[in-house]
Amino acid sequence: MFKFIFSLIAGLLISSTALAEKLPGNITIHIAKRHYEHPVRLLHPYLDVWHMKGPLAEKVALKTLPKYFANVSMCANSSNADVVLLLEPQMFYNAQLRVFHAEFIVKAFTNSMEPITTIKKQAQQIGDLGIKPEFYMEKAYTKAMDKVIKQLIVDKAFLDTLNKNPPNNAETLCSVLDDLPVSKIYY
């Protein structure tokens, strides 16, 4: 019981501190081109709904990350960054339960091709695929991104990189990140 109360209080303190002042550093977001070029079909026996993951994931990332970090931009608009976040959005729809399952796999890169941290978070949102599915998908992505941010703001390696690393050339790193293989997803 004591551990539960302690973790609850610690979580509230961390979230209130994060809302009070933004963390320093330049963060650049990169979403691979394949998420903008190849839509996925959401499974339903009677509806044929295709989802382009990139634009919606970008919208959610640019809406949620600036609440916690001082400088956030996309790779196309940034030349220097302390950290490049590679986002891999995934979306699955369970037609029987009417639940959208969103997932973000986030890898943080600096100068090397080895990620300093990797975070995988999932979230669910109840909704109907036939009535404004983008609304429910955005809510699911936002819940997953909030979980990622909560993990990032307590990740020691990530925070040390934001505070100590000199800015690197984000343009060259972003172009190389498009060639990385996609993570395996199992639902």
C-alpha positions as CSV (number, residue, x, y, z in Angstrom):
1,M,0.0,0.0,0.0
2,F,2.8,2.4,0.9
3,K,4.5,1.7,-2.5
4,F,1.3,2.5,-4.3
5,I,0.8,5.8,-2.5
6,F,4.4,6.8,-2.9
7,S,4.3,6.1,-6.7
8,L,1.1,8.1,-7.0
9,I,2.6,11.1,-5.2
10,A,5.8,10.8,-7.2
11,G,3.8,10.7,-10.4
12,L,1.8,13.8,-9.4
13,L,5.0,15.7,-8.5
14,I,6.7,14.8,-11.8
15,S,3.7,15.7,-13.9
16,S,3.2,19.0,-12.0
17,T,6.9,19.9,-12.3
18,A,6.8,19.1,-16.0
19,L,3.7,21.3,-16.5
20,A,5.3,24.1,-14.5
21,E,8.5,24.4,-16.6
22,K,9.4,22.9,-19.9
23,L,12.5,20.8,-20.2
24,P,15.4,22.4,-22.1
25,G,16.9,21.2,-25.3
26,N,16.1,20.9,-29.0
27,I,14.1,17.9,-30.1
28,T,13.4,17.0,-33.7
29,I,10.7,14.5,-34.6
30,H,11.1,12.2,-37.5
31,I,8.4,9.9,-38.9
32,A,9.6,7.6,-41.7
33,K,8.3,8.3,-45.3
34,R,6.6,4.9,-45.5
35,H,4.0,6.1,-42.9
36,Y,3.1,9.0,-45.3
37,E,3.0,6.9,-48.5
38,H,1.5,3.5,-47.5
39,P,-1.9,3.5,-45.7
40,V,-3.0,0.5,-43.6
41,R,-6.5,-1.0,-43.7
42,L,-8.3,-1.2,-40.5
43,L,-10.1,-4.5,-40.1
44,H,-13.8,-4.6,-40.3
45,P,-16.1,-7.1,-42.0
46,Y,-18.3,-4.5,-43.7
47,L,-16.3,-1.3,-43.9
48,D,-13.3,-0.5,-46.0
49,V,-11.3,2.1,-44.0
50,W,-7.7,3.0,-44.8
51,H,-5.6,5.0,-42.5
52,M,-2.5,7.0,-43.3
53,K,-0.5,6.9,-40.1
54,G,2.1,9.6,-40.7
55,P,0.0,12.8,-40.8
56,L,-2.1,11.9,-37.8
57,A,0.9,10.9,-35.7
58,E,2.7,14.1,-36.7
59,K,-0.3,16.2,-35.6
60,V,-0.5,14.4,-32.3
61,A,3.3,14.7,-31.7
62,L,3.4,18.4,-32.5
63,K,0.4,19.0,-30.2
64,T,1.6,17.0,-27.1
65,L,5.4,17.3,-27.1
66,P,5.6,21.1,-26.9
67,K,3.7,21.0,-23.6
68,Y,6.7,19.3,-21.9
69,F,9.8,20.3,-24.0
70,A,11.0,23.8,-25.0
71,N,12.0,23.4,-28.6
72,V,10.2,20.8,-30.7
73,S,10.2,20.6,-34.5
74,M,9.9,18.3,-37.4
75,C,13.0,17.1,-39.3
76,A,12.1,19.1,-42.4
77,N,12.2,22.3,-40.4
78,S,15.2,21.7,-38.3
79,S,18.9,21.7,-39.0
80,N,20.3,21.2,-35.5
81,A,18.9,19.2,-32.6
82,D,20.1,17.6,-29.4
83,V,18.0,14.6,-29.9
84,V,16.1,13.1,-32.9
85,L,13.0,11.2,-31.9
86,L,12.1,8.5,-34.5
87,L,8.3,7.8,-34.1
88,E,6.8,4.6,-35.5
89,P,3.0,4.9,-35.2
90,Q,0.8,1.8,-35.4
91,M,-3.0,1.5,-35.4
92,F,-5.2,-1.6,-35.1
93,Y,-9.0,-1.8,-34.9
94,N,-10.8,-4.5,-33.1
95,A,-14.2,-4.6,-34.8
96,Q,-15.9,-7.0,-32.3
97,L,-15.1,-4.8,-29.3
98,R,-15.1,-1.5,-31.2
99,V,-11.7,-0.5,-29.8
100,F,-8.9,1.4,-31.5
101,H,-5.4,0.2,-30.4
102,A,-2.7,2.8,-31.0
103,E,1.0,2.2,-30.4
104,F,4.1,4.4,-30.6
105,I,7.6,3.0,-30.8
106,V,9.9,5.9,-30.0
107,K,13.7,5.7,-30.5
108,A,15.9,8.6,-29.4
109,F,19.1,9.2,-31.5
110,T,22.0,11.6,-31.2
111,N,25.1,11.4,-33.4
112,S,25.2,7.6,-33.7
113,M,22.8,5.1,-35.2
114,E,22.4,3.4,-31.9
115,P,19.4,4.7,-30.0
116,I,20.0,6.1,-26.5
117,T,16.6,4.9,-25.5
118,T,13.7,3.0,-26.9
119,I,10.1,3.3,-25.6
120,K,7.1,1.3,-26.7
121,K,3.7,2.4,-25.4
122,Q,0.2,1.4,-26.3
123,A,-3.2,2.9,-25.7
124,Q,-6.8,2.0,-26.4
125,Q,-9.8,4.1,-27.3
126,I,-13.4,2.9,-27.7
127,G,-15.0,4.2,-30.9
128,D,-17.0,3.3,-34.0
129,L,-15.1,2.9,-37.2
130,G,-18.1,4.0,-39.3
131,I,-18.5,7.4,-37.6
132,K,-15.5,9.8,-37.7
133,P,-12.8,7.3,-37.2
134,E,-10.1,10.0,-37.3
135,F,-11.4,11.5,-34.1
136,Y,-11.0,8.2,-32.2
137,M,-7.7,7.4,-33.8
138,E,-6.4,10.8,-32.7
139,K,-7.5,10.2,-29.1
140,A,-5.8,6.8,-29.1
141,Y,-2.6,8.3,-30.5
142,T,-2.7,11.1,-27.9
143,K,-3.1,8.6,-25.1
144,A,-0.1,6.6,-26.3
145,M,2.0,9.7,-26.8
146,D,1.2,10.9,-23.3
147,K,2.5,7.5,-22.0
148,V,5.7,8.0,-24.1
149,I,6.2,11.5,-22.7
150,K,5.8,10.3,-19.1
151,Q,8.5,7.7,-19.8
152,L,10.8,10.2,-21.5
153,I,10.7,12.8,-18.7
154,V,12.1,10.3,-16.2
155,D,14.5,8.5,-18.6
156,K,18.0,9.4,-17.2
157,A,19.9,8.8,-20.5
158,F,17.5,10.9,-22.5
159,L,17.6,13.8,-20.0
160,D,21.4,13.7,-19.8
161,T,21.6,13.9,-23.6
162,L,19.3,16.9,-23.6
163,N,21.4,18.7,-21.0
164,K,24.9,17.9,-22.1
165,N,25.1,17.1,-25.8
166,P,26.1,19.7,-28.3
167,P,23.6,20.1,-31.2
168,N,24.2,17.7,-34.0
169,N,23.2,17.8,-37.7
170,A,19.7,16.6,-37.7
171,E,19.3,16.7,-41.5
172,T,21.8,14.0,-42.2
173,L,20.5,11.8,-39.3
174,C,16.9,12.2,-40.5
175,S,17.7,11.1,-44.0
176,V,19.5,8.0,-42.7
177,L,16.7,7.1,-40.3
178,D,14.3,6.4,-43.2
179,D,16.4,3.4,-44.2
180,L,16.0,1.6,-40.8
181,P,13.8,-1.5,-40.8
182,V,10.3,-1.3,-39.3
183,S,9.8,-2.9,-35.9
184,K,7.8,-6.1,-35.7
185,I,4.3,-5.6,-34.4
186,Y,2.3,-8.4,-32.9
187,Y,-1.4,-7.9,-32.0
